[in-house]
Amino acid sequence: MGNEIDWKITLTEFLETKRLRFRSFEERDLDKVYEWGTNQLYNQTAGFVVLSSIDQAKQVIEKYKQRPQTFALELKETGTLVGMIELNERGLDEQSGLLATKEFGVLVDQKFWRQGLMNEALAVFIPYVFETLNQRELWAGVFPSNTKSKQMLEKFGFEFKYTADYSAMGLPKSYNEDYYLLSRINYFEIFS
């Protein structure tokens, strides 16, 4: 396929790449989480929660600390928090098969855009999902205007499947989201 991504996975006590370390969120991340939550850019591009106080940011960090598949992404060299990646359930119904299918979301701090950090993170994260967690499907939702994220997903073999219209759900904010899928079968066909 001519893919230039190195799919070798480095698993020790945590996931890491050449430049990044995956870790749990910590109290030291408070200022950055608050910054993300008070900047509309991160809500508009990554769906990050809108925050109006430091206390709300503390609550977000506590929530993230409870989720074993929510990772802070830090630069190994400096320890700087540059983004996050999280894996979420698509449903808990065993008979529907949803336990073997997950959805992930990402956020990269604007100061670190266009440096290839998320490509680097996904090159480790995707094999982790299929080879370590043994998932059958990996989904990603992207706002329709986020063409860079769509291109990144397609580079990793994700295929567009449908657009969800959330305006019909009675949410305070109505929006559409495009959903992309990478199946376990396609992952192994493309990157074995």
DRENSEVEX-290691 format. One record per residue: x, y, z of N, C-alpha, C in turn. Coordinates in steps of 0.02 Angstrom, whole numbers, plus 32768, in hexadecimal, padded with zeros to 4 digits. Example, Ala and Ser with C-alpha at 12.3 -4.5 7.8 and 13.67 -1.06 7.14 Angstrom:
REM DRENSEVEX-290691
82947EE4818682677F1F818682947F5B818682827F90816282AC7FCB816582858002818A
END
This chain:
REM DRENSEVEX-290691
80297FC48000800080008000802B803F8000806C803880088097807280088090809D8045807A8081807C807180A780B980B480B180DB80C280EF80EE810380FF810B810280FC815780CD80E4817580C780E281BD80E980A481D9811180AD820C81328075822D81018059826180EA801C825580B87FFE828080D57FD582B981157FD982C581337FB482FD811B7FD3833E81077FAA836B80EC7FC183AA811F7FBA83E281247FEB840B81507FE9844581257FE68483811F7FAD84A280F77FA684DE81257F93851881297FBE8549814B7FAC858781157FB185BC811E7FDC85ED80E87FE8861C80B4801785FE80C6803785C8809A806885A880A88067855D807E80888538808A809184F180B980CC84E780E580C684B7810F80FF84A6812380FC845D8139813484448154813A840181998159840781B5816B83D081F7818C83D281F581CC83FA81BF81F383F181BA8234841381878238844B81578208844D811E820E847A811B81D784AE810081E884E780F081B7851B80A581BD852A80848185852D803D81818541803D8178858D8015819F85B08011819885F87FCB81AC860F7FBE81A0864F7F7F81B6866D7F82820186787F478220867A7F448266868C7F56826E86D57F7382A886E67F8A82B6872A7F7682FE873C7F7C830E877C7F6B835287927F95838787707FD28376875D7FFE83A7873C7FE383BB86F87FB1839886DE7F9383A8869D7F5B83DB86A17F4C83F286DD7F12841C86E97F11845B86BD7F48847F86BA7F4984BD86937F3C84B086497F5A847B862F7F52846C85E87F0A845685D97EED842B86047EA7841585FA7E78845285FE7E85847E862D7E5D84BB86327E6484E685F37EA184EC85DA7EAD8511859C7E8684F385627E8884B1855B7E62849185257E18849D852D7DFF8499856A7DB784A185777D9D84E785707DC9851885727DB3855E856B7DC1857A85267DDD855284FA7DEB856684B67DBA854284887D8D856784687D5A854A843D7D77852084057DB3852E83F17DD3850883BB7DD284BD83CA7DE084A984077DE4846284187D9F8442841C7D6C846A842D7D288451842B7D12844883E37D25847783B87D0F847683727D34844283487D72843383597D98840383307D9A83BD834E7D9883B883917D9F837783B27D65836683E07D35839283E67CFC838584127D0E8387845C7D4683A9846D7D5B83AC84B37D2883D584DB7D1B83BF85187CE983DF85427CF98428854F7CC68453854F7CCF849A855E7CD084A185AA7D0384C585C37D0B84CE860B7D078518861C7CEC852686587CE8856C866E7D0C857886B07D2B854386CD7D4F854C870B7D86851887147DB58528873E7DEB84F8874F7DCD84BB87717D9984C487997D79848B87BA7D5E845987887D40847387527D288446871D7D62842186FD7D99844386F37DD5842286D67DED83EB87047DEB83F687467DFF83C287767DD1838687707D91839287687D61835B87607D6E833387207D80835586EA7D91833386AB7DCE830786B67E01832086D67E3C82F886E37E2C82BB870E7E0382C487407DEF828B876B7DCA825787427D9F826D87147D7B823F86E87DAC821886BC7DDB823D869F7E0D821E86737E3881EB869A7E4781FB86D77E7081CD87007E4C818C870D7E0A818C870B7DE1815187177DDC812586D97DEC8140869F7DE6811C86607E2A80FF864C7E3080BD864D7E72809F863F7E8A80A885F77E5D80B885C97E7180C085837E6F8109856C7E758137859C7E7C817E858B7EC38191859C7EE881A785697F2F81B485727F4081FE85657F68821A85917F89825985847FC6824985587FD382748528800E826B84FD804082A1850F807B828B852380AF82BB853580EE82AF850C811382E58501815382DF84E0818482BE851181A4828984FC81D282658528820C8291853D822382BA8510825E82E3851E8252831885548215833685548208836F858181D1836185B581A8832E85A9816F832185D58134834F85C7813783758590810283A4857E80C4837F85668089838F8581804A8373856B8038839285288032836784F48025838184B07FE2836A84947FC0833D84B77F808326849E7F6582EC84C77F3382CC84AA7F14829384CB7EF7826484977EED822684AC7ECB81F584827EA381C984B17E6681BA849E7E3C819084CA7E15815E84A27E0A812684C37DE580EF84A57DA580E784CD7D6C80E684AB7D2B80E384CD7D0280A884B47CD7809084DF7CA7805C84CE7C758077849C7C5F804D846F7C29805F84417BE78042845A7BEB8018848D7BB07FF984AA7BC67FC084D67B9C7FAD85057BAE7F7985347B857F39852C7B5F7F3584F77B367EFA84EA7B607EC384CC7B6C7E8E84F27B977E5684DB7B7B7E34849D7B397E2B849A7B1C7E0584627B207E2B84207B237E6D84237B297E9483E67B717E9483CB7B9F7E7E83F47BE57E7E83E07C087EC083EC7BE67EF0840C7C037F3284147C3E7F3484447C467F02846E7C807F01849B7CC17EFA84757CBF7EE184397CFC7ED884107D047F1083DD7CE27F4783E87CE77F8083BC7CEE7FBF83E67D1D7FE983D57D2B802683FB7D2D806283CD7D27809D83EC7D2D80DC83C97D65810483EB7D8D812683C47DC1814E83E37DBB819783D07DD781C183FA7DD9820883ED7E1E822283FD7E30825983DD7E73827683E67E6E82C183EC7EA082DD840A7EA88326840D7EF38333840D7F08836283E47F4D837983E47F4D83C483F27F7683D884217F7C841F84317F91844583F37F71847D83E77F7D84A583AA7FC684B683A07FEB84BF83D5803284D083CF805B849883AF803E845C83AC8061842283938042840583538015842A83357FF7841482F6802D841082BF802083E5828F804983DC8253809183C78262809A83A1829980DB838682AA80DC833982A680A4831C829080A082D48288809882AE82C9808882D182FF808382AF83408048827F8343800E829283277FD68264832A7FDF822882FD7FFE823282C3800F81F98299803C81C882C0806C81E382E2809A81BB830A807581968342804781B983638021819A839A7FF38162837F7FD2816F83477FA4813D832B7FC980FF83128007810882FC802E80CF82E4803D809E831B803680B38359803E808683937FFA807483B07FCD80A483B17F8C809A83D07F61806783AA7F5F806B83687F36803E83407F4B7FF683497F8B7FE583447FA07FA083527F8E7F8A839A7F937FB783C97F817FA9840E7F387F9384127F0D7FB883EF7EC57FA983F07EB67F6383D37ED57F53839A7EC67F1483787EEF7ED983937F2E7EE483A37F5A7EAD83B67F5C7E9F84017F567ED384297F587ECA84727F117EC5848F7EE57EF3847B7EA17EF284967E727EC5846E7E8A7EAC84357E667E7B840D7E207E9383F77E1D7ED183E27DDD7EED83CB7DCF7ED983837D8E7ED883727D797EC5832F7D727F0183017D5F7F3A831E7D557F7782F77D6E7FB3831E7D887FE482F97D9C802383177D7C805B82EE7D54808483107D2E80BA82F07D4B80FD83057D40813082DB7D53817482EB7D1E81A382CF7D0881D182F97CD9820582E37CFF824582D87CEF826782A07D1382A4828D7CE082D782777CE98315828C7CBD834A82737CC8835282287C93835B82017C99835E81B87CCD838F819E7CD883C681C07D0783F981A97D5083E881B97D5C83B481E07DA083A481F67DC3837781C27DD68395818A7DF3836F81537E36835081647E5E8371818E7EA0835681A07E98831481C67E69831181F47E5D82D382197E43829C81EB7E1882AE81BC7DFF827C818D7E38825F81637E64828B814C7E9D827381257ECA8245814E7ED48256818D7EFD822D81B87EDD81E781C17E9C81E681CD7E7A81A581D57E80817B81967E76819A815C7E7B8175811D7EC2815A81127EF3817F81287F39816981237F448128814A7F1E812081807F2480E481AA7EF380AD81947ED080B6815C7EA4808281437E5C808781597E4980BB817C7E0380C481907DDA80D681537D9C80BF81537D6D80CD811C7D3080F281377D1A812581127CDD814981247CA2811981217C77811B81557C3C80EF81567BFA811581567BF4814B817D7BB48170817F7BBE81B281A37B8C81DE819B7B88821D81BF7B4F821981F07B5C8229822F7B28822A82627B108272826B7ACE827B826B7AB082BD82767A9782C082BE7ABB82E282E97AA982E583307A75831A833F7A5F8341830E7A2D8374831A79EA8355832E79DE83188319799E82F78328799C82DB836F79D382DE839479D782BF83D679C582EE840F79B4832C83FF79A1835C843379DB8373845E7A18837084447A52838784697A5583D384697A7783F1849A7A7A843B849B7A9C8457845D7ACA843184407AED844884047AE1841483CE7AC8842883947ABD83F9835E7AF983F9832F7B0C83BE83197B4683B882ED7B43837682C87B6C837182957B75833282707BBB8317827F7BC282D682797C0382B782827C0B827F824F7C44827E822C7C53824981FC7C77821082207C6181D382137C7D819982357CA6816E82057CE2815D821C7D12813581F67D1F80F4821C7D2D80BF81F77D37807D82147D77805D81F97D9C803E82277DD2801082157DC17FCE82377DB77F99820F7DA77F58822C7DE87F3282397DE37F0282657E1D7ED782757E367EB482367E097E9C820D7E1C7E7981CF7E437EA981A27E297EE681987E4C7F16816D7E8F7F2B818B7E917F3281CD7ED07F4481ED7F067F1081DD7EF67ED081E57F287E9C81D97F377E94818E7F067EA081637F137E9D811A7F417ED581037F367F10811E7F5B7F4A81077FA17F4D81257FA77F3C81657FE57F4B8189800A7F0E81A37FFB7ED3818880217E98819D80617E948176
END
